[in-house]
Amino acid sequence: MDWEFLVNKALEARDNAYVPYSNFRVGAAVLTVDEKIFTGCNVENSSYGATICAERTAIVKAVSAGESELIAIAIASDSSSLTFPCGICRQVISEFANEDTKFICSNKNGEYKIYNMDELLPHAFSKDDLGYNSLG
């Protein structure tokens, strides 16, 4: 896969962000096992709790279109530093990811670094943990 292409899709999605409160635009692009790409941007709300991140927007769009297995997710923002998904997004990503899913974290210039699931969310709570008591 051309990861730069996926990063560029995230950068394009970032341009649609609705961020009147933080002024911090984020875009995301997910690649599914069926080689489809879904994009999303962050959408803020004055109640703050109703705000949704770009990563979750892209994933919800993919799932609502029948795609629930992620090959990769690219994240981009206006920052000159690499942009990483927040904690709740990492947890949501883990629901549709596997050990091979790639996280492509980029900056505003499209420079990126690739991470795997265990690097960004080690010991993730998953559906395997439901009903399982790890203490014995």
Order of alpha helices (4+ residues) and beta strands (2+ residues): alpha-beta-beta-alpha-beta-alpha-beta-beta-alpha
